[in-house]
Amino acid sequence: MQEVWFYSILIFVVTWYFNIIPINVVNIFRAIFPFITAEYWFVSAYIMLIILIPFLNIVSTQLNYREHVILLFVLISFDSLSLIKNGTMTDYLASFMIVYFIGTFLRKYLDKLSSIKNWMLYINVVILWMVEIISMEILFKKGYGIESVRFTDKLLAFSGATSIFLIFLRARKFYSSIVNKMAKTVFAAYLLTDNPFARNFVWNNIFQTFKFQDYIWVPLYGLLCVAVIMLVTIVIDTARIKLFKMVKHHIVN
């Protein structure tokens, strides 16, 4: 988790230097201990999941097909309580557990899903995407504001992600050094852009995404933002990797 600490402290120093955030005890604590202060919710939930995996594996191996499906249905139902602002089971870890059990389900019963053809999966993804867009538009007009996106990040997201994952599982394997190089920097891109000290500045001041959210071509602008972020991240993360190697070489020798 050296990478997480590196970016957490780096962003804290940079944002403090440019007067984006104030320096105080709370912010210093959040920068030094990002795992326990939810500075990076994804990392915190992932660590919790890793700790739980030995026990979750025991559960997974004991479940048959029907029990596995029921467990997924129950977990997704609990996780979807956030739609009525009930956060009992919805603070990230539940979502990670659902993804984990979807993975174990696909690994154990992939052959049983052969009757689900790829064209069905593509149609499912398109329909879900249309439902997401329409539902967000309706909820936004009814005054839910930013909360309107919450309807799309539970059942719809899990179903769509599972369909896409199945498509890639069945796809022909390929190797690309360019894709692999970009994949290694995706986590760094998350650390750079989702840090609470820099998040608002990145999206509101640099990319100003709020100006484009009502335009039909917002997905294209989103792709442009992602491309810029990835290019900047590759440069920064390459420098970080070289720095870490120099430090490690100096310590060893």
Beta strands, then each sheet from edge to edge (+ up, - down):
end
